[in-house]
Amino acid sequence: MKIINWAILFVCIFLPFFLVMDVHTADLKTVAALNQQYTKALRTAAQDAGVILNLNELQEYEAEYQSDKYFKVNKELAIDTFFQTLYLNFGVNNDPIGQGALAAYIPAVVVMDYDGYYLYVMTEYTDAFGEKNYKHMWRPKKPYAFADDAGNSFNFTLDEYVHVYDAASKTWVNGLRQDVMKKTNASLLKDTASFDAKRRSTIVKRIQEDLAYFINQHNEFSTRNGIHYTFKLPSIPQEEWVNSINDIGMLAFIQGIPVGDQFYNNYAFGGGRLVKKTVINGGVDERTGMKYYYQSGCNYPYRVEETFDSVRDAAAAGYYPRECVR
């Protein structure tokens, strides 16, 4: 057989393989690009919603007496922001049908409040025509609750503030751990490290249990809507859980979006922490006439003349530094 015939035979045999590999490589690039695009959209939506969580209409809902982590979360505005950002980045902000299709791939959103959590999940309801339907709805707020072997109950928060039911006296006591432990015999309150470990593990466990249940329940809804995918709670590293429960925030899931011959599955945290700026007072010692700057809250009897955002501004205005005395 002539060499040209061998060459033709080789091309006929291997060309289809090369074409298939080329198409597959192009598909992988498309999948990678879409995964990156979807991940950015999800994270941006969760972060935007997290920022909105601590925007409140009423002053009494701002962080105050209990803790600098205490807020009344604005979950309604936060969830609206989440979906608005998500729809915009998925290109369906003006497409109600597309929005409904995208929402079907969101099995759960959880908002972690100071003293409990809310779940935003698909819920069955009866419409005006008496037919059963599903839509995303808020579930009632659930506490970060734990009960010990002695029958004492604890409702934890994101810090050391705790509500305790004392089984011996059959009364509720609340306050900071170091104050409550003087009013009850609950052994968990005696050690700071043990208390903090149990508090964190309880918060994570309660949220995980409910998420697993409602994400699994989402399968019934998805089946009715022609989504052939099994929704389940993904594995989230413990480190991410620990970081997520330091402050109020949001955790959102997207699962089952077809991407080539694969499915897009991901989750994103959005923090709602409010960072307070330290106010610097510029005061005058009326006995000497000297001008000093110090942090607001320091126990000085000086007459406050000015306030500043930074020590640099205070020093530039002619004030001298004083260490804080509380």
Helices and strands as residue ranges (DSSP letters): H 3-52, G 59-61, H 75-89, H 96-103, E 108-112, E 116-126, E 132-138, E 142-147, E 153-156, E 161-166, E 171-176, H 177-180, G 187-189, H 192-224, H 238-244, E 249-259, E 262-271, E 280-284, E 291-295, E 303-308, H 311-316, E 320-321
